[in-house]
Structures are given as structure tokens and as C-alpha cells.
Amino acid sequence: MAEPLTTLTDYAIALECLLLAGLLFAQGGVQRLWAAAFGSVSGAAALGGVYHEFAYQISLGQRIWLWQGMGMAVAIASFFTVVAVAVTLRREVRWALLALATAKLAGAIAVGFTLWGFALRVADYLSALIIVLLVQWLQRHRNPGAPVWLLGAIALSGLGAMGLLIPWPGVSPLVVYHLVQMVALFCIYRSVAAGGQAHPRVSG
């Protein structure tokens, strides 16, 4: 195993997101869109685990395709995140957000093979969370806890990203980032659950 701790934390994220996706899928309704988003993050993490496990045993081309697969999975997660919140809104806003989600996905695909493609996809994913946060904040009368959980998730994701720039003695910065992200992902799950979106009224 090329990078054992990084690999294990990648797989831990994949398992966490798979479990959370299963819980959301079982609730039905719009939660199945959230399940698709978590499932996509699970896929990205699983590909990351394979990448870090076999980095020194596979060809450059194979590493590139694994990396691009991770990026595409993150882009798909971003798409489903915006779609999941869009379908709960009135028709005009819903279609605007669906168009934005589609444009964001197309943009993420377009930058797929550029040097900064993966970083741009991560930024795209964070922008999707910010869109959800704005919607939750406007609807905070439904459940004031929802935006608080998501704000915590975004803050943790930002701190984790900054942690990548800090040298950690004896530990890869990616390991620290992954551990922080596991908490952030759970906060996103709690935000979705707190928002009471299991059986929402879809506006006409």
C-alpha cells in the first residue's frame, strides 16, 4: 500500500457516505436526491483510496483516469446537491436552480482535463453547499438548526483545506483533511435531516 493512512481514511469516507446515503435513500422522496449526492462522494472517496493504494503500481495514464474519475464524482455530487434543494422550491426558482446545476455540471466536465480541473470541481462542490445554505437560511423558520449544521460543515471544509498547507509531523496533510471532512460530511447529513426535507411540499 503506497499511502496506507491516506488510503484508509479515503475508504472510511467512502463507507461513511455510503451509510448516510442508505439512510437517506430509505426515507424516499427528495432524500433520494441527497442519497445520490452522498453516493457520489462515496464513489469519489473510493476512487481516491484506489489511487493512493496503488499509486506506485499503476501507469501514469491509469492514475490520471482515477484522478479524473474522482473529480467527475465530486461534480456529480455537486449537481445532485443543488437539484435536491431546487425541487423543494417554487417553480420559477426551481427551474433557475436546475439550469444553474446543469451549467455547473457542464463547466465541471469542460475543465476535467485541465491542470486545475480537480481544484475547480472542489470549488464547484463548495459553491453547491453555499447555495443550499442560502436556501436553508431563507427557510430557517422551518427548522433553525439546518443552516447552523451546514454552516459548520462549510467552515470545517475550509479549515480542512487550509490544513493541507500545514506540515503535520509524521502524518500526511491529506489524512488530517480526510478526518476533518468526515465530520463535515456528517454535519451536511444532519443539516439535511434537520431541514425536514424527507417529505417536503414541492411548490408549484
C-alpha positions as CSV (number, residue, x, y, z in Angstrom):
1,M,0.0,0.0,0.0
2,A,1.6,3.2,-1.2
3,E,0.0,5.6,1.3
4,P,-1.7,3.4,4.0
5,L,-3.2,6.1,6.3
6,T,-4.4,8.2,3.4
7,T,-5.9,5.1,1.7
8,L,-7.7,4.0,4.9
9,T,-9.2,7.5,5.5
10,D,-10.3,7.6,1.9
11,Y,-12.1,4.3,2.3
12,A,-13.5,5.5,5.7
13,I,-15.1,8.4,4.0
14,A,-16.5,6.2,1.2
15,L,-18.0,3.9,3.9
16,E,-19.4,6.8,5.9
17,C,-21.1,8.4,2.8
18,L,-22.4,5.0,1.7
19,L,-24.1,4.5,5.0
20,L,-25.5,8.0,5.1
21,A,-26.7,7.6,1.5
22,G,-28.5,4.4,2.5
23,L,-30.2,6.2,5.5
24,L,-31.4,9.0,3.2
25,F,-32.5,6.7,0.4
26,A,-34.7,4.7,2.8
27,Q,-36.6,7.9,3.6
28,G,-37.8,8.3,0.0
29,G,-38.8,11.5,-1.7
30,V,-36.3,14.2,-2.2
31,Q,-34.0,12.5,0.2
32,R,-33.1,10.1,-2.6
33,L,-31.5,13.0,-4.4
34,W,-29.4,13.7,-1.3
35,A,-28.6,10.0,-1.3
36,A,-27.3,10.3,-4.8
37,A,-25.1,13.2,-3.7
38,F,-23.7,11.3,-0.8
39,G,-23.3,8.2,-3.0
40,S,-21.3,10.2,-5.5
41,V,-19.0,11.5,-2.7
42,S,-18.6,7.9,-1.6
43,G,-17.5,7.0,-5.1
44,A,-15.0,9.8,-5.2
45,A,-13.5,8.7,-1.9
46,A,-13.3,5.1,-3.1
47,L,-11.5,6.1,-6.2
48,G,-9.2,8.2,-4.1
49,G,-8.5,5.2,-2.0
50,V,-7.6,3.1,-5.0
51,Y,-5.4,6.0,-6.3
52,H,-3.4,6.3,-3.1
53,E,-3.2,2.5,-2.5
54,F,-1.8,1.7,-6.0
55,A,-0.1,5.0,-6.9
56,Y,3.3,3.3,-7.4
57,Q,2.0,0.2,-9.1
58,I,-0.1,1.7,-11.9
59,S,0.8,3.7,-15.0
60,L,0.6,7.5,-15.3
61,G,-2.4,7.1,-17.6
62,Q,-4.3,5.0,-15.1
63,R,-3.5,7.5,-12.3
64,I,-4.9,10.3,-14.5
65,W,-8.1,8.4,-15.1
66,L,-8.6,7.7,-11.5
67,W,-8.0,11.3,-10.6
68,Q,-10.4,12.4,-13.3
69,G,-12.9,9.9,-12.0
70,M,-12.7,11.4,-8.6
71,G,-13.3,14.9,-10.0
72,M,-16.3,13.7,-12.0
73,A,-17.8,12.1,-8.9
74,V,-17.4,15.3,-7.0
75,A,-19.0,17.2,-9.9
76,I,-22.0,14.8,-9.9
77,A,-22.3,15.2,-6.1
78,S,-22.5,19.0,-6.6
79,F,-25.1,18.6,-9.3
80,F,-27.4,16.4,-7.1
81,T,-26.9,18.7,-4.1
82,V,-28.3,21.7,-6.0
83,V,-31.1,19.6,-7.6
84,A,-32.1,18.2,-4.2
85,V,-32.7,21.7,-2.8
86,A,-34.2,23.1,-6.1
87,V,-37.1,20.6,-6.2
88,T,-38.4,21.9,-2.9
89,L,-38.8,25.5,-4.1
90,R,-41.5,27.2,-6.2
91,R,-41.4,26.7,-9.9
92,E,-39.6,29.8,-11.1
93,V,-36.7,29.4,-8.6
94,R,-36.7,25.7,-9.1
95,W,-36.1,25.9,-12.8
96,A,-33.4,28.6,-12.3
97,L,-31.5,26.4,-9.9
98,L,-31.9,23.4,-12.1
99,A,-30.4,25.4,-15.0
100,L,-27.6,26.5,-12.8
101,A,-26.9,23.0,-11.6
102,T,-26.8,21.8,-15.2
103,A,-24.5,24.7,-16.2
104,K,-22.2,23.9,-13.3
105,L,-22.0,20.3,-14.2
106,A,-21.2,21.1,-17.8
107,G,-18.5,23.5,-16.6
108,A,-17.0,20.9,-14.4
109,I,-16.9,18.4,-17.3
110,A,-15.3,21.1,-19.5
111,V,-12.4,21.7,-17.1
112,G,-11.9,18.0,-16.5
113,F,-8.6,17.6,-18.2
114,T,-7.1,20.9,-17.2
115,L,-4.3,21.3,-14.6
116,W,-6.7,22.9,-12.1
117,G,-9.7,20.7,-13.0
118,F,-10.0,18.9,-9.7
119,A,-9.5,22.1,-7.6
120,L,-12.2,23.8,-9.7
121,R,-14.5,20.9,-9.1
122,V,-14.0,21.1,-5.3
123,A,-14.8,24.8,-5.5
124,D,-17.9,23.9,-7.5
125,Y,-18.9,21.5,-4.8
126,L,-18.4,24.1,-2.1
127,S,-20.5,26.6,-4.2
128,A,-23.3,24.0,-4.2
129,L,-23.2,23.8,-0.4
130,I,-23.4,27.6,-0.2
131,I,-26.5,27.6,-2.4
132,V,-28.1,25.1,-0.1
133,L,-27.1,27.2,2.9
134,L,-28.7,30.3,1.4
135,V,-31.9,28.4,0.7
136,Q,-31.9,27.0,4.2
137,W,-31.3,30.4,5.7
138,L,-34.2,31.9,3.9
139,Q,-36.4,29.0,5.1
140,R,-35.0,28.8,8.6
141,H,-38.5,29.2,10.0
142,R,-39.0,25.6,9.1
143,N,-36.1,24.4,11.2
144,P,-33.5,26.9,12.5
145,G,-31.0,24.1,13.1
146,A,-30.5,23.2,9.4
147,P,-28.4,26.2,8.3
148,V,-26.3,26.0,11.6
149,W,-25.3,22.5,10.7
150,L,-24.4,23.3,7.1
151,L,-22.5,26.5,8.1
152,G,-20.5,24.2,10.4
153,A,-19.8,21.8,7.5
154,I,-18.6,24.6,5.2
155,A,-16.4,26.1,8.0
156,L,-14.9,22.7,8.7
157,S,-14.3,22.1,4.9
158,G,-12.5,25.4,4.7
159,L,-10.3,24.6,7.7
160,G,-9.6,21.2,6.3
161,A,-8.5,22.7,3.0
162,M,-6.2,25.2,4.9
163,G,-4.8,22.2,6.8
164,L,-3.5,20.8,3.6
165,L,-1.0,23.7,3.6
166,I,0.3,22.9,7.1
167,P,3.1,20.3,7.6
168,W,1.9,17.7,10.2
169,P,4.8,15.8,11.8
170,G,4.6,12.1,10.8
171,V,1.2,12.4,9.2
172,S,0.2,13.3,5.7
173,P,-1.9,16.6,5.5
174,L,-4.4,14.5,3.4
175,V,-5.1,12.3,6.4
176,V,-5.9,15.3,8.6
177,Y,-8.1,16.7,5.8
178,H,-9.9,13.5,5.4
179,L,-10.6,13.3,9.2
180,V,-12.0,16.8,9.2
181,Q,-14.1,16.1,6.1
182,M,-15.7,13.1,7.8
183,V,-17.0,15.4,10.5
184,A,-18.1,18.0,7.8
185,L,-19.9,15.3,5.9
186,F,-21.8,14.2,9.0
187,C,-22.8,17.9,9.6
188,I,-24.1,18.1,6.0
189,Y,-26.2,15.0,6.7
190,R,-27.5,16.5,9.9
191,S,-28.3,19.7,8.0
192,V,-30.4,17.8,5.5
193,A,-32.2,15.8,8.3
194,A,-32.7,19.0,10.4
195,G,-34.2,20.7,7.4
196,G,-37.1,18.3,7.4
197,Q,-36.8,17.5,3.7
198,A,-37.8,13.9,3.9
199,H,-41.3,14.6,2.7
200,P,-41.3,18.2,1.6
201,R,-44.1,20.1,-0.1
202,V,-42.8,20.8,-3.6
203,S,-44.1,24.2,-4.7
204,G,-46.0,24.5,-8.0
